[in-house]
Amino acid sequence: MQPVIIIVVCVAVAAFGAIVIARRKSQRRADEESAYNQGLNAMISGDRDAAIMHLKAAVRENPRNLDAYIKLGNLLRERGQTKQAIQVHRELLVKRRLPEAVRSSIIKCLALDLAEAERWAEVIESISSLPRGERIDPRMTVLLRDAHEKTGQMDRAIQKHKDLLKNAGPDEQPSLAVYRAHVAAIVLAAGDTAKAKAGFLGALKDDSMQAALANLYLGDMAASEQDTERAIAYWTRLLADAPSRAHLAFERLEKAYFDIGDYGRMLRVYEDVLSRVPSNVPALCGLSRMHERKGDVDEAVRMAREATKHEGSTALGHRRLIQTLVTAGRIDEAAHIADEFLARTTDEATFDRCPHCGDALGPAGWRCPSCHKWTDVD
């Protein structure tokens, strides 16, 4: 009986040990799944800090949880920790033998990390390593276009924009004409006037209405070449094709007409703009300025008052009105209007603001320098 008892005891101990081990494994799996699920729930609720904490716990418990790693890297990028995001996604690619679809997904995440870090040459390298079918993903095409643009490869950037429009449609992306003009402005800023001029003219040939702002740049280039009449022609075309951007040309036209000794024509320009858009604040202010220079203070004040009715948050009308009154010696009236206006105004305003983020657009262009969204996309 003694051997039998020993065998029974051994079997019982072994069974108990197996149960303990199984329970521990089950508990570890539960902890891991709990951390992963908590991370997902935190992502859904928008709590990025909690999501990162739980996903870090999940990958510590199970380094083979690829989805937890990928999501962790993406969250780090969204929180501005691009260096850590790049490290997480690169380690996944280096250390593991991955299914092709998973590898492609990680490479796309890495490309987004690198773009956020503005490491554009590496963006190109990463996307180029994707299978051909994955490279036509619109997100990757946008990144590749922007990367070529940032590295000065403008012809390739334009080709990628064509690919984007062909494969993804125009949603949230500018027309080819607008993108050509955008690239031409970058080229001009880099000092290549000949290529920039060709780009602007090409944009206007593609679509003179959508790329109408190109006329502003072409006018500036003509003015720099002392060709005032041609500059006036381009700026006047801007007034007709893009009334919302007309204010950009007003001061240029005033100077040009003054230079050729025909300043009175500017009065007719403002009157023509206002006949089409009576609420155009810059035109009203310009017309007020013209009447003031002619000595007609009452008409200058009337135009400035009209501008204040439509100025929104720009303060252009009030500034013109106050300047006119001060110049006319009506100081008390100017001070009263200034006090009333300041009592209603709490922040600085700019005429040109991004319709997406609200930041000032700065130099005339087609893409917001802050949020990088396109301002001329319907």
C-alpha positions as CSV (number, residue, x, y, z in Angstrom):
1,M,0.0,0.0,0.0
2,Q,2.9,2.3,0.7
3,P,3.9,2.7,-2.9
4,V,0.3,3.3,-3.9
5,I,0.0,6.1,-1.3
6,I,3.2,7.7,-2.6
7,I,1.9,7.6,-6.2
8,V,-1.4,9.1,-5.2
9,V,0.3,11.9,-3.3
10,C,2.6,12.7,-6.2
11,V,-0.3,12.7,-8.6
12,A,-2.2,15.1,-6.3
13,V,0.8,17.4,-5.9
14,A,1.3,17.4,-9.6
15,A,-2.3,18.1,-10.3
16,F,-2.3,20.9,-7.7
17,G,0.8,22.4,-9.2
18,A,-0.8,22.3,-12.7
19,I,-3.9,24.0,-11.4
20,V,-1.8,26.7,-9.7
21,I,0.3,27.3,-12.9
22,A,-2.9,27.4,-15.0
23,R,-4.5,29.8,-12.6
24,R,-1.4,32.1,-12.7
25,K,-1.3,32.0,-16.5
26,S,-5.0,32.7,-16.6
27,Q,-4.6,35.6,-14.2
28,R,-1.7,37.0,-16.3
29,R,-3.8,36.7,-19.4
30,A,-6.7,38.4,-17.6
31,D,-4.3,41.2,-16.3
32,E,-2.9,41.6,-19.8
33,E,-6.4,41.7,-21.4
34,S,-7.6,44.0,-18.7
35,A,-4.7,46.5,-19.3
36,Y,-5.2,46.3,-23.1
37,N,-9.0,46.8,-22.8
38,Q,-8.6,49.6,-20.3
39,G,-6.2,51.2,-22.8
40,L,-8.8,50.9,-25.6
41,N,-11.5,52.2,-23.4
42,A,-9.4,55.2,-22.4
43,M,-8.7,55.9,-26.1
44,I,-12.4,55.9,-26.8
45,S,-13.1,58.3,-23.9
46,G,-10.3,60.6,-25.1
47,D,-8.1,60.1,-22.0
48,R,-4.7,59.8,-23.8
49,D,-2.6,59.8,-20.6
50,A,-4.6,56.8,-19.2
51,A,-4.5,55.1,-22.5
52,I,-0.7,55.3,-22.7
53,M,-0.3,54.0,-19.2
54,H,-2.5,51.0,-19.8
55,L,-1.0,50.2,-23.2
56,K,2.5,50.3,-21.7
57,A,1.3,47.8,-19.0
58,A,-0.2,45.6,-21.7
59,V,3.0,45.4,-23.8
60,R,5.0,44.7,-20.6
61,E,2.7,41.8,-19.9
62,N,2.8,40.5,-23.4
63,P,5.5,41.9,-25.8
64,R,3.8,40.0,-28.6
65,N,0.7,42.3,-28.5
66,L,1.5,44.1,-31.7
67,D,-1.7,46.1,-31.7
68,A,-1.0,47.5,-28.3
69,Y,2.5,48.6,-29.5
70,I,1.1,50.2,-32.7
71,K,-1.6,52.1,-30.8
72,L,0.9,53.2,-28.1
73,G,3.2,54.7,-30.8
74,N,0.3,56.5,-32.4
75,L,-0.8,58.0,-29.1
76,L,2.8,59.1,-28.3
77,R,2.9,60.9,-31.7
78,E,-0.5,62.5,-31.1
79,R,0.7,63.8,-27.8
80,G,3.8,65.3,-29.4
81,Q,6.3,62.7,-28.3
82,T,7.4,61.9,-31.8
83,K,10.9,60.6,-30.9
84,Q,9.3,58.0,-28.7
85,A,6.7,57.2,-31.3
86,I,9.4,56.6,-33.9
87,Q,11.3,54.4,-31.6
88,V,8.3,52.2,-30.8
89,H,7.3,51.7,-34.4
90,R,10.9,51.2,-35.6
91,E,11.5,48.6,-33.0
92,L,8.5,46.6,-34.2
93,L,9.9,46.5,-37.7
94,V,13.4,45.6,-36.7
95,K,12.8,42.9,-34.1
96,R,10.0,40.9,-35.5
97,R,9.0,38.7,-38.4
98,L,5.7,40.2,-39.4
99,P,2.9,39.4,-41.8
100,E,3.1,41.7,-44.8
101,A,-0.2,43.5,-44.0
102,V,1.0,44.2,-40.4
103,R,4.4,45.4,-41.6
104,S,2.7,47.8,-44.0
105,S,0.5,49.2,-41.3
106,I,3.5,49.8,-39.0
107,I,5.4,51.5,-41.9
108,K,2.5,53.9,-42.5
109,C,2.4,54.7,-38.8
110,L,6.2,55.4,-38.9
111,A,5.8,57.6,-41.9
112,L,3.2,59.7,-40.0
113,D,5.7,59.9,-37.0
114,L,8.5,61.1,-39.3
115,A,6.3,63.6,-41.0
116,E,5.3,65.0,-37.6
117,A,9.0,65.3,-36.8
118,E,9.6,67.0,-40.2
119,R,12.1,64.3,-41.2
120,W,11.0,64.5,-44.8
121,A,13.8,62.5,-46.4
122,E,13.0,59.6,-44.1
123,V,9.3,59.9,-44.9
124,I,10.2,59.3,-48.6
125,E,12.4,56.4,-47.7
126,S,9.7,54.8,-45.5
127,I,6.8,55.1,-47.9
128,S,9.1,53.9,-50.8
129,S,9.5,50.6,-48.8
130,L,5.8,49.9,-48.9
131,P,4.4,47.4,-51.5
132,R,3.2,49.2,-54.6
133,G,-0.4,48.7,-53.8
134,E,0.0,50.3,-50.4
135,R,1.7,53.4,-51.6
136,I,-1.5,54.6,-53.3
137,D,-3.2,55.0,-50.0
138,P,-4.3,58.6,-50.1
139,R,-2.7,59.4,-46.7
140,M,0.6,58.1,-47.9
141,T,0.3,60.0,-51.2
142,V,-0.3,63.2,-49.3
143,L,2.7,62.6,-47.1
144,L,4.9,61.7,-50.1
145,R,3.7,64.9,-52.0
146,D,4.5,67.1,-48.9
147,A,7.8,65.3,-48.4
148,H,8.9,66.0,-52.0
149,E,7.7,69.6,-51.6
150,K,9.7,70.1,-48.4
151,T,12.8,68.6,-50.0
152,G,12.6,70.8,-53.0
153,Q,11.5,68.1,-55.5
154,M,8.7,70.2,-56.9
155,D,8.1,68.3,-60.1
156,R,7.7,65.1,-58.1
157,A,5.4,66.9,-55.7
158,I,3.1,68.0,-58.5
159,Q,3.0,64.5,-60.0
160,K,2.0,63.1,-56.6
161,H,-0.7,65.7,-56.3
162,K,-2.0,64.5,-59.7
163,D,-1.9,60.9,-58.4
164,L,-3.8,62.0,-55.4
165,L,-6.6,63.7,-57.4
166,K,-6.8,60.7,-59.7
167,N,-7.0,58.0,-56.9
168,A,-8.7,59.8,-54.0
169,G,-10.7,62.6,-55.6
170,P,-10.6,66.3,-54.8
171,D,-12.1,66.1,-51.3
172,E,-10.2,68.3,-48.9
173,Q,-7.5,68.8,-51.5
174,P,-6.9,71.7,-53.8
175,S,-7.3,71.6,-57.5
176,L,-4.2,71.0,-59.7
177,A,-4.3,74.7,-60.6
178,V,-4.2,75.8,-56.9
179,Y,-1.4,73.3,-56.1
180,R,0.7,74.5,-59.0
181,A,0.3,78.1,-57.8
182,H,1.2,77.0,-54.3
183,V,4.4,75.4,-55.5
184,A,5.2,78.4,-57.6
185,A,5.0,80.6,-54.5
186,I,7.5,78.4,-52.7
187,V,9.8,78.4,-55.7
188,L,9.6,82.2,-55.9
189,A,10.5,82.5,-52.2
190,A,13.5,80.4,-52.9
191,G,14.6,82.9,-55.6
192,D,13.9,81.0,-58.9
193,T,11.8,83.7,-60.5
194,A,11.7,82.2,-64.0
195,K,10.4,78.8,-62.8
196,A,8.0,80.6,-60.4
197,K,6.6,82.7,-63.3
198,A,6.1,79.6,-65.4
199,G,4.3,77.9,-62.5
200,F,1.9,80.8,-61.9
201,L,1.1,81.1,-65.6
202,G,0.5,77.3,-65.8
203,A,-1.8,77.5,-62.8
204,L,-3.9,80.3,-64.4
205,K,-4.0,78.3,-67.7
206,D,-5.3,75.3,-65.7
207,D,-8.0,77.3,-63.9
208,S,-7.9,81.1,-63.9
209,M,-10.6,81.4,-61.3
210,Q,-9.4,79.0,-58.7
211,A,-5.8,80.1,-59.0
212,A,-6.7,83.8,-59.3
213,L,-4.3,84.7,-56.5
214,A,-1.4,83.9,-58.8
215,N,-2.2,87.3,-60.5
216,L,-1.0,89.0,-57.3
217,Y,2.4,87.4,-57.6
218,L,2.7,87.9,-61.3
219,G,1.9,91.6,-60.8
220,D,4.6,91.8,-58.1
221,M,7.1,90.2,-60.5
222,A,6.1,92.6,-63.3
223,A,6.4,95.6,-60.9
224,S,9.9,94.4,-59.9
225,E,10.8,94.5,-63.6
226,Q,9.5,98.1,-63.9
227,D,6.6,97.0,-66.1
228,T,3.9,99.0,-64.3
229,E,1.2,98.6,-66.9
230,R,1.5,94.8,-66.9
231,A,1.5,94.8,-63.1
232,I,-1.7,96.8,-63.1
233,A,-3.2,94.3,-65.6
234,Y,-2.5,91.4,-63.4
235,W,-3.7,93.1,-60.2
236,T,-6.9,94.3,-61.9
237,R,-7.6,90.7,-63.1
238,L,-7.3,89.6,-59.4
239,L,-10.1,92.1,-58.5
240,A,-12.3,90.6,-61.1
241,D,-11.6,86.9,-60.5
242,A,-11.2,86.8,-56.7
243,P,-13.2,89.6,-55.1
244,S,-12.6,88.1,-51.6
245,R,-8.8,88.7,-52.1
246,A,-9.2,92.1,-53.8
247,H,-7.9,93.9,-50.7
248,L,-4.4,92.4,-51.3
249,A,-4.1,94.4,-54.6
250,F,-5.5,97.7,-53.4
251,E,-2.4,99.3,-52.0
252,R,-0.3,98.0,-54.9
253,L,-2.7,99.5,-57.4
254,E,-2.7,102.8,-55.6
255,K,1.1,103.0,-55.8
256,A,1.1,101.9,-59.4
257,Y,-1.4,104.5,-60.5
258,F,0.5,107.2,-58.6
259,D,3.7,106.2,-60.3
260,I,2.2,106.6,-63.8
261,G,0.5,109.8,-62.8
262,D,-3.1,108.6,-63.1
263,Y,-4.1,108.3,-59.4
264,G,-7.7,109.2,-60.3
265,R,-8.2,105.8,-61.9
266,M,-8.0,104.3,-58.5
267,L,-11.2,106.0,-57.5
268,R,-13.0,104.2,-60.3
269,V,-11.4,100.9,-59.2
270,Y,-12.9,101.2,-55.8
271,E,-16.2,102.3,-57.1
272,D,-16.3,99.4,-59.5
273,V,-15.5,96.9,-56.7
274,L,-18.2,98.4,-54.5
275,S,-20.8,98.3,-57.3
276,R,-20.3,94.5,-57.2
277,V,-19.7,94.0,-53.5
278,P,-21.1,97.0,-51.5
279,S,-19.9,95.5,-48.2
280,N,-16.2,95.2,-49.3
281,V,-14.5,96.8,-46.3
282,P,-11.1,97.4,-47.7
283,A,-12.6,99.0,-50.8
284,L,-14.7,101.3,-48.6
285,C,-11.6,102.2,-46.6
286,G,-9.7,102.8,-49.8
287,L,-12.5,105.0,-51.2
288,S,-12.5,107.0,-47.9
289,R,-8.8,107.5,-48.2
290,M,-9.2,108.7,-51.8
291,H,-11.8,111.3,-50.8
292,E,-9.7,112.5,-47.9
293,R,-6.8,113.1,-50.3
294,K,-9.1,115.1,-52.6
295,G,-10.1,117.2,-49.6
296,D,-13.7,115.9,-49.4
297,V,-13.6,115.1,-45.6
298,D,-17.4,114.6,-45.3
299,E,-17.5,111.9,-48.0
300,A,-14.3,110.3,-46.5
301,V,-16.0,110.1,-43.1
302,R,-19.2,108.7,-44.7
303,M,-17.3,105.9,-46.5
304,A,-15.4,105.1,-43.3
305,R,-18.7,104.9,-41.3
306,E,-20.1,102.6,-43.9
307,A,-17.0,100.4,-43.5
308,T,-17.6,100.1,-39.8
309,K,-20.9,98.5,-40.5
310,H,-19.4,95.5,-42.3
311,E,-15.9,95.1,-40.8
312,G,-16.7,92.2,-38.5
313,S,-13.7,91.7,-36.3
314,T,-11.1,93.3,-38.6
315,A,-11.4,97.0,-37.2
316,L,-10.4,98.3,-40.6
317,G,-13.4,100.6,-40.8
318,H,-12.9,102.0,-37.3
319,R,-9.2,102.6,-37.9
320,R,-9.9,104.5,-41.2
321,L,-12.7,106.5,-39.5
322,I,-10.6,107.5,-36.6
323,Q,-7.6,108.5,-38.8
324,T,-9.9,110.6,-41.0
325,L,-11.4,112.4,-38.1
326,V,-8.0,113.1,-36.5
327,T,-6.6,114.4,-39.8
328,A,-9.6,116.7,-40.1
329,G,-9.0,118.0,-36.6
330,R,-12.1,116.5,-35.2
331,I,-10.2,115.1,-32.2
332,D,-13.1,114.9,-29.7
333,E,-15.3,112.9,-32.2
334,A,-12.4,110.6,-33.0
335,A,-11.7,110.0,-29.3
336,H,-15.4,109.2,-28.6
337,I,-15.6,106.7,-31.4
338,A,-12.3,105.1,-30.3
339,D,-13.6,104.8,-26.7
340,E,-16.8,103.2,-27.9
341,F,-15.0,100.8,-30.1
342,L,-12.4,99.7,-27.5
343,A,-15.2,99.0,-25.0
344,R,-16.6,96.4,-27.4
345,T,-13.2,94.9,-28.5
346,T,-11.2,92.5,-26.4
347,D,-8.9,90.8,-28.9
348,E,-6.7,91.6,-31.9
349,A,-8.2,91.0,-35.3
350,T,-6.7,90.2,-38.7
351,F,-8.6,90.5,-42.0
352,D,-7.2,87.2,-43.4
353,R,-7.7,84.3,-41.1
354,C,-7.7,80.5,-41.7
355,P,-11.3,79.3,-42.0
356,H,-10.2,76.1,-40.2
357,C,-8.1,77.1,-37.2
358,G,-8.7,80.9,-37.1
359,D,-5.0,81.8,-37.1
360,A,-3.7,84.7,-39.2
361,L,-2.8,83.5,-42.7
362,G,0.2,85.7,-43.1
363,P,1.6,86.2,-46.6
364,A,-0.9,85.6,-49.4
365,G,-1.1,81.9,-50.1
366,W,-3.3,78.9,-50.4
367,R,-2.3,76.8,-47.3
368,C,-2.5,77.8,-43.6
369,P,1.0,77.8,-42.1
370,S,-0.5,76.8,-38.7
371,C,-2.8,73.9,-39.3
372,H,-1.6,73.2,-42.9
373,K,-5.1,72.9,-44.3
374,W,-6.0,74.3,-47.6
375,T,-7.9,77.6,-47.5
376,D,-9.3,77.5,-51.0
377,V,-10.9,74.1,-50.9
378,D,-14.7,74.1,-51.0
